[in-house]
Amino acid sequence: MLGNFTFENPTRLHFGENSLEHLKEELALYGKTVMLSYGGGSIKRTGLYDQVVNVLHEAGKTIVEDSGVMPNPTVEKLYEGCKLARENNVDLILAVGGGSVCDYAKGVAASAWLDGDPWQTYYLDYKDPEPSLRLLPVGCILTMVGTGSEMNGGSVITNHKQNLKIGKVFDSRLMPKFTILNPKLTYTVPQYQMVAGFFDIMSHLMEQYFSNEDDSTSDYLNEGLMRSLIHSSRIAVKKPQDYEARSNIMWTATWALNTLVGKGKRQDWMVHMIGQAIGAVTDATHGMTLAAVTIPYYKYIMHCGLHQFVRFAKNVWNVCPDGKTDEQVALEGLNALEGWMKEIGVAMNAAEVGVTPENIGQVADATILGGGFMQLTRDDIVEILRRAL
């Protein structure tokens, strides 16, 4: 393991089909007013909304309704949520839904009492909240897996006017205080969204994996999570209500991005930067934007980190290296990844998520540059997008 790091994660997890039973004991730790944040109403159709509201009433809480959180939360919605939380002097934000709702809740928690513009302060200037700033606690009840937002400080917000979609990773003060993980709550997610979430998990793992040259415990942990995801996803796409598969995927998603497997790693995140730029321009589903550019991106940078792509092929996909060059082994691993992506049904080219020859430049301009094995330029982004069409 190279480098120095600190690991801290204060989120308490309640996992399993009876995990909602812990909500009342969690609520007892906070004040009277709870802002209930959720999306477009699916939690009402499934009955989860009524269950949560009943527990809130039993706990003697005053509920402030905050509905309409969209899949790619906008800066306008962030401002709206901040105003609502501040005017009602909210004591806790309870996010019920997928990762977007959790992301949004953390953004509001950091911004409600900020004297200034949160978009400029956190997402453009990437500043952290001042120690003296009042931050609101967040709790999550997860209904869709993928983002890992239930156990990290990430908050992704979209500004359509500026064609930007930016993720701010807050410190441990903004990590959810508690999260309820019931795999059965994910059963009602449509297949398209379900597999997009599966690929988001895989992408989180690969973004952290494809960096460094040392022998790292983080990579061994990562490889195990990837293998588990591949196995369980193959079952889940055929039997979406297979509890064992869905529970394993939910647990993998949480550990994929709670900072554990990234320790000691430089990390990459360019697939996410390009994918988020596509999302800012086209508003496409996040996991699908990642899938659309993954294979072209990794083939583009493979020569810079060949050793790690060889390891990926052998340890994740069981590629036999006998009689093959490192390049052949690495490509066979990427071909295996591509085959799995087709098998579960994710987007395989950028045209599927709204990228056209005409808007490639716009996407490239919206991409935050960086890289892991290879530091990318705007011209590199344009070329990767062309190959992805």
C-alpha positions as CSV (number, residue, x, y, z in Angstrom):
1,M,0.0,0.0,0.0
2,L,1.4,3.4,-1.0
3,G,0.6,6.8,0.4
4,N,-0.8,8.0,3.7
5,F,-4.5,8.2,4.4
6,T,-7.2,8.5,7.0
7,F,-10.3,6.3,6.9
8,E,-13.5,7.6,8.7
9,N,-17.1,6.7,8.0
10,P,-19.7,7.6,10.6
11,T,-22.8,6.3,8.8
12,R,-24.7,3.7,10.7
13,L,-26.3,1.1,8.4
14,H,-29.4,-1.0,9.1
15,F,-29.6,-3.8,6.6
16,G,-32.2,-6.4,5.7
17,E,-35.9,-6.8,5.0
18,N,-36.9,-5.7,8.5
19,S,-34.5,-2.7,8.6
20,L,-37.3,-0.1,8.5
21,E,-38.0,-1.1,12.1
22,H,-35.0,0.9,13.2
23,L,-36.3,4.2,11.8
24,K,-38.2,5.1,15.0
25,E,-35.1,4.7,17.2
26,E,-33.1,6.8,14.8
27,L,-35.7,9.6,14.8
28,A,-35.5,9.8,18.6
29,L,-32.0,11.3,18.3
30,Y,-33.2,14.4,16.4
31,G,-35.5,17.3,16.9
32,K,-39.1,17.7,16.1
33,T,-39.1,18.9,12.5
34,V,-38.2,16.5,9.7
35,M,-38.0,17.4,6.1
36,L,-39.2,14.4,4.1
37,S,-37.4,14.5,0.7
38,Y,-38.4,12.2,-2.1
39,G,-38.8,12.0,-5.9
40,G,-41.7,11.8,-8.3
41,G,-44.1,9.8,-6.2
42,S,-43.1,6.2,-6.7
43,I,-42.8,5.7,-2.9
44,K,-46.5,6.6,-2.7
45,R,-47.5,4.0,-5.3
46,T,-45.5,1.3,-3.4
47,G,-46.8,2.2,0.0
48,L,-43.4,3.1,1.4
49,Y,-44.5,6.8,1.8
50,D,-47.4,5.8,4.1
51,Q,-45.1,3.5,6.2
52,V,-42.5,6.2,6.7
53,V,-45.1,8.9,7.5
54,N,-46.8,6.6,10.1
55,V,-43.4,6.1,11.8
56,L,-42.8,9.9,11.7
57,H,-46.2,10.5,13.3
58,E,-45.6,7.8,15.9
59,A,-42.3,9.5,16.8
60,G,-44.1,12.8,17.3
61,K,-42.4,14.6,14.3
62,T,-43.6,17.5,12.3
63,I,-43.3,16.7,8.6
64,V,-42.1,19.2,6.0
65,E,-42.9,17.8,2.6
66,D,-40.2,18.2,0.0
67,S,-41.2,16.2,-3.1
68,G,-40.2,16.3,-6.8
69,V,-36.5,15.6,-6.5
70,M,-35.5,14.7,-10.0
71,P,-33.1,11.9,-11.2
72,N,-30.4,14.6,-11.9
73,P,-31.1,17.1,-9.1
74,T,-30.9,20.7,-10.4
75,V,-29.4,23.8,-8.8
76,E,-32.9,25.3,-8.8
77,K,-34.2,22.4,-6.8
78,L,-31.3,22.8,-4.4
79,Y,-32.2,26.4,-3.9
80,E,-35.8,25.5,-3.3
81,G,-34.9,22.8,-0.7
82,C,-32.6,25.2,1.1
83,K,-35.3,27.8,1.4
84,L,-37.8,25.2,2.7
85,A,-35.3,23.8,5.3
86,R,-34.3,27.2,6.5
87,E,-37.9,28.7,6.7
88,N,-39.1,25.6,8.7
89,N,-36.0,25.4,10.9
90,V,-35.6,21.7,10.0
91,D,-33.9,19.4,12.4
92,L,-33.3,16.4,10.1
93,I,-33.5,15.7,6.4
94,L,-34.9,12.3,5.7
95,A,-34.2,11.3,2.1
96,V,-36.4,8.4,0.8
97,G,-35.5,7.2,-2.7
98,G,-32.4,6.5,-4.9
99,G,-29.0,8.1,-4.9
100,S,-30.2,11.3,-6.4
101,V,-32.4,12.1,-3.5
102,C,-29.6,11.3,-1.1
103,D,-27.2,13.5,-3.1
104,Y,-29.7,16.3,-3.0
105,A,-30.3,16.0,0.7
106,K,-26.6,16.3,1.4
107,G,-26.5,19.4,-0.8
108,V,-29.3,21.0,1.1
109,A,-27.8,19.9,4.5
110,A,-24.6,21.8,3.6
111,S,-26.3,24.8,2.1
112,A,-29.5,25.7,4.0
113,W,-27.7,28.0,6.4
114,L,-24.9,29.1,4.1
115,D,-24.5,32.8,3.7
116,G,-23.8,32.7,0.0
117,D,-24.5,30.8,-3.2
118,P,-24.0,27.0,-2.7
119,W,-23.5,26.4,-6.4
120,Q,-20.6,28.8,-6.5
121,T,-19.1,27.9,-3.1
122,Y,-19.3,24.1,-3.2
123,Y,-19.7,23.0,-6.8
124,L,-17.6,25.6,-8.7
125,D,-15.1,26.7,-6.1
126,Y,-15.1,23.3,-4.4
127,K,-14.8,24.8,-0.9
128,D,-15.8,22.9,2.2
129,P,-18.3,24.2,4.8
130,E,-16.8,26.4,7.4
131,P,-16.4,24.7,10.9
132,S,-18.9,27.2,12.4
133,L,-21.6,26.7,9.7
134,R,-24.8,24.9,10.9
135,L,-25.1,21.6,9.0
136,L,-28.3,19.6,9.0
137,P,-28.1,15.9,9.7
138,V,-29.3,13.5,6.9
139,G,-30.9,10.1,7.1
140,C,-31.6,7.9,4.1
141,I,-34.0,5.1,3.2
142,L,-32.7,3.7,-0.1
143,T,-35.0,2.4,-2.8
144,M,-32.5,2.0,-5.7
145,V,-28.8,1.0,-5.6
146,G,-25.9,2.4,-7.6
147,T,-24.6,5.7,-6.4
148,G,-23.3,4.7,-2.9
149,S,-24.6,8.0,-1.7
150,E,-26.1,6.2,1.3
151,M,-22.7,6.0,2.9
152,N,-20.5,8.8,1.5
153,G,-20.3,12.6,1.3
154,G,-21.0,12.9,-2.4
155,S,-23.6,15.3,-3.8
156,V,-24.0,15.7,-7.6
157,I,-26.0,18.7,-8.8
158,T,-26.8,19.8,-12.4
159,N,-26.9,23.3,-13.7
160,H,-28.5,23.2,-17.1
161,K,-28.0,26.9,-17.8
162,Q,-24.2,26.4,-17.5
163,N,-24.2,22.9,-19.0
164,L,-22.5,21.5,-16.0
165,K,-23.1,18.5,-13.8
166,I,-20.7,18.6,-10.8
167,G,-20.1,16.3,-7.9
168,K,-18.9,17.7,-4.6
169,V,-17.6,15.3,-2.1
170,F,-18.2,16.7,1.4
171,D,-16.3,15.5,4.4
172,S,-17.6,13.1,7.0
173,R,-19.8,15.8,8.6
174,L,-22.2,15.5,5.7
175,M,-22.2,11.7,5.4
176,P,-25.7,10.4,6.3
177,K,-26.0,9.8,10.0
178,F,-28.0,6.6,9.3
179,T,-29.2,4.6,6.3
180,I,-31.9,2.0,6.0
181,L,-31.1,-0.7,3.4
182,N,-33.9,-3.1,2.6
183,P,-33.2,-5.0,-0.6
184,K,-36.9,-5.6,-1.2
185,L,-37.5,-1.8,-1.6
186,T,-35.4,-2.0,-4.8
187,Y,-37.7,-4.6,-6.5
188,T,-40.0,-2.0,-8.1
189,V,-37.3,-0.1,-9.9
190,P,-37.8,-0.5,-13.7
191,Q,-35.3,-2.8,-15.5
192,Y,-33.6,0.1,-17.3
193,Q,-32.9,2.0,-14.1
194,M,-32.0,-1.2,-12.3
195,V,-29.2,-2.2,-14.7
196,A,-28.0,1.4,-15.0
197,G,-27.5,1.3,-11.2
198,F,-25.6,-2.0,-11.6
199,F,-23.2,-0.4,-14.0
200,D,-22.8,2.7,-11.9
201,I,-21.5,0.3,-9.1
202,M,-19.1,-1.3,-11.5
203,S,-17.9,2.0,-12.7
204,H,-17.2,3.2,-9.2
205,L,-15.1,0.2,-8.6
206,M,-13.2,0.5,-11.8
207,E,-12.5,4.2,-11.3
208,Q,-10.7,3.4,-8.1
209,Y,-9.1,0.2,-9.4
210,F,-7.4,1.6,-12.5
211,S,-4.6,3.6,-10.8
212,N,-1.3,2.9,-9.1
213,E,1.3,0.3,-9.7
214,D,1.8,-1.2,-6.3
215,D,0.5,-4.3,-4.7
216,S,-2.5,-3.0,-2.8
217,T,-5.0,-4.6,-0.4
218,S,-7.6,-2.1,-1.8
219,D,-7.3,-3.8,-5.2
220,Y,-7.9,-7.3,-3.7
221,L,-11.0,-6.0,-1.9
222,N,-12.1,-4.3,-5.1
223,E,-11.7,-7.4,-7.2
224,G,-13.9,-9.4,-4.8
225,L,-16.6,-6.8,-5.0
226,M,-16.5,-6.7,-8.8
227,R,-16.8,-10.5,-9.0
228,S,-19.7,-10.5,-6.6
229,L,-21.5,-7.8,-8.7
230,I,-20.9,-9.6,-11.9
231,H,-22.3,-12.9,-10.5
232,S,-25.3,-11.4,-8.8
233,S,-26.2,-9.0,-11.6
234,R,-26.5,-12.0,-14.0
235,I,-29.1,-13.5,-11.7
236,A,-30.9,-10.3,-11.1
237,V,-31.5,-9.4,-14.7
238,K,-33.3,-12.7,-15.2
239,K,-35.0,-12.8,-11.7
240,P,-35.3,-9.2,-10.5
241,Q,-36.9,-10.4,-7.2
242,D,-34.2,-12.8,-6.3
243,Y,-33.5,-11.6,-2.7
244,E,-30.1,-13.1,-2.4
245,A,-28.8,-11.5,-5.6
246,R,-30.4,-8.1,-4.9
247,S,-29.2,-8.0,-1.3
248,N,-25.6,-8.8,-2.4
249,I,-25.8,-6.0,-5.0
250,M,-27.1,-3.6,-2.5
251,W,-24.3,-4.4,-0.1
252,T,-21.7,-4.2,-2.9
253,A,-23.0,-0.8,-4.0
254,T,-22.5,0.6,-0.5
255,W,-18.9,-0.6,-0.1
256,A,-18.0,0.3,-3.7
257,L,-18.1,4.0,-2.8
258,N,-17.8,4.5,0.9
259,T,-14.1,5.4,0.5
260,L,-12.8,1.9,1.6
261,V,-11.5,0.5,-1.7
262,G,-10.1,3.9,-2.8
263,K,-7.6,4.1,0.1
264,G,-4.0,4.2,-1.0
265,K,-5.1,4.8,-4.6
266,R,-4.7,7.9,-6.8
267,Q,-8.0,7.0,-8.5
268,D,-9.2,8.1,-12.0
269,W,-12.8,9.3,-12.3
270,M,-12.6,10.3,-16.0
271,V,-15.4,8.0,-17.0
272,H,-17.6,9.8,-14.5
273,M,-16.4,13.2,-15.6
274,I,-17.3,12.4,-19.3
275,G,-20.5,10.7,-18.3
276,Q,-21.6,13.6,-16.1
277,A,-20.8,16.0,-18.9
278,I,-23.1,14.0,-21.2
279,G,-25.8,14.1,-18.5
280,A,-25.4,17.9,-18.2
281,V,-26.0,18.2,-22.0
282,T,-28.6,15.5,-22.6
283,D,-30.0,14.7,-19.1
284,A,-29.6,11.0,-19.8
285,T,-29.6,8.4,-17.1
286,H,-26.3,8.5,-15.2
287,G,-25.3,4.8,-15.3
288,M,-26.1,4.7,-19.0
289,T,-23.8,7.7,-19.8
290,L,-21.0,5.9,-18.0
291,A,-21.6,2.6,-19.9
292,A,-21.6,4.4,-23.2
293,V,-18.0,5.7,-22.9
294,T,-16.4,3.0,-20.7
295,I,-15.0,0.7,-23.3
296,P,-13.7,3.5,-25.7
297,Y,-12.1,5.3,-22.7
298,Y,-10.3,2.2,-21.3
299,K,-9.1,1.1,-24.7
300,Y,-7.8,4.7,-25.2
301,I,-5.7,4.7,-21.9
302,M,-4.9,1.0,-21.6
303,H,-1.3,1.4,-22.8
304,C,-0.6,3.8,-20.0
305,G,-1.6,1.3,-17.2
306,L,-1.2,-2.0,-19.0
307,H,-0.2,-3.9,-15.8
308,Q,-3.5,-3.1,-14.1
309,F,-5.6,-4.0,-17.1
310,V,-3.7,-7.4,-17.3
311,R,-4.5,-7.9,-13.6
312,F,-8.1,-7.0,-14.2
313,A,-8.4,-9.5,-17.0
314,K,-6.8,-12.3,-14.9
315,N,-8.3,-11.7,-11.5
316,V,-11.8,-10.4,-12.4
317,W,-12.6,-12.2,-15.7
318,N,-10.4,-15.3,-15.3
319,V,-8.5,-14.7,-18.6
320,C,-5.7,-17.2,-19.1
321,P,-2.5,-15.4,-20.0
322,D,-0.7,-18.4,-21.5
323,G,0.9,-17.7,-24.8
324,K,-0.5,-14.2,-25.0
325,T,1.1,-10.8,-24.9
326,D,0.1,-8.4,-22.1
327,E,-1.8,-6.3,-24.7
328,Q,-3.8,-9.4,-25.8
329,V,-4.6,-10.3,-22.2
330,A,-5.7,-6.8,-21.4
331,L,-7.9,-6.5,-24.4
332,E,-9.5,-9.9,-23.6
333,G,-10.4,-8.6,-20.2
334,L,-12.0,-5.5,-21.7
335,N,-13.9,-7.7,-24.2
336,A,-15.2,-9.7,-21.3
337,L,-16.3,-6.5,-19.6
338,E,-18.1,-5.5,-22.8
339,G,-19.8,-8.9,-23.1
340,W,-21.1,-8.6,-19.5
341,M,-22.4,-5.1,-20.3
342,K,-24.3,-6.3,-23.3
343,E,-25.6,-9.2,-21.2
344,I,-27.2,-7.0,-18.6
345,G,-28.5,-4.5,-21.2
346,V,-26.7,-1.2,-20.7
347,A,-26.0,1.5,-23.3
348,M,-23.2,0.5,-25.6
349,N,-22.6,3.7,-27.5
350,A,-22.9,7.4,-26.8
351,A,-25.6,7.9,-29.5
352,E,-27.9,6.0,-27.2
353,V,-27.6,8.6,-24.5
354,G,-28.0,11.6,-26.8
355,V,-24.5,12.4,-28.0
356,T,-24.3,13.5,-31.6
357,P,-21.4,14.7,-33.9
358,E,-22.9,18.1,-33.4
359,N,-22.8,18.2,-29.6
360,I,-19.5,16.4,-29.0
361,G,-17.8,19.8,-28.6
362,Q,-20.4,20.9,-26.0
363,V,-19.9,17.7,-24.0
364,A,-16.1,18.1,-24.2
365,D,-16.4,21.7,-22.9
366,A,-18.5,20.4,-20.0
367,T,-16.0,17.8,-19.0
368,I,-13.8,18.4,-16.0
369,L,-10.3,17.4,-17.1
370,G,-8.1,15.1,-15.1
371,G,-7.2,11.4,-15.3
372,G,-5.5,8.5,-13.6
373,F,-3.0,6.6,-15.8
374,M,-3.3,9.3,-18.4
375,Q,-3.9,13.1,-18.0
376,L,-6.5,13.9,-20.6
377,T,-6.9,17.1,-22.8
378,R,-10.0,18.4,-24.5
379,D,-8.8,16.9,-27.7
380,D,-8.6,13.5,-26.0
381,I,-12.2,13.8,-24.8
382,V,-13.3,14.7,-28.3
383,E,-11.6,11.6,-29.7
384,I,-13.0,9.3,-27.0
385,L,-16.5,10.6,-27.7
386,R,-16.0,10.1,-31.4
387,R,-15.0,6.5,-30.8
388,A,-18.0,6.0,-28.5
389,L,-20.6,7.0,-31.2
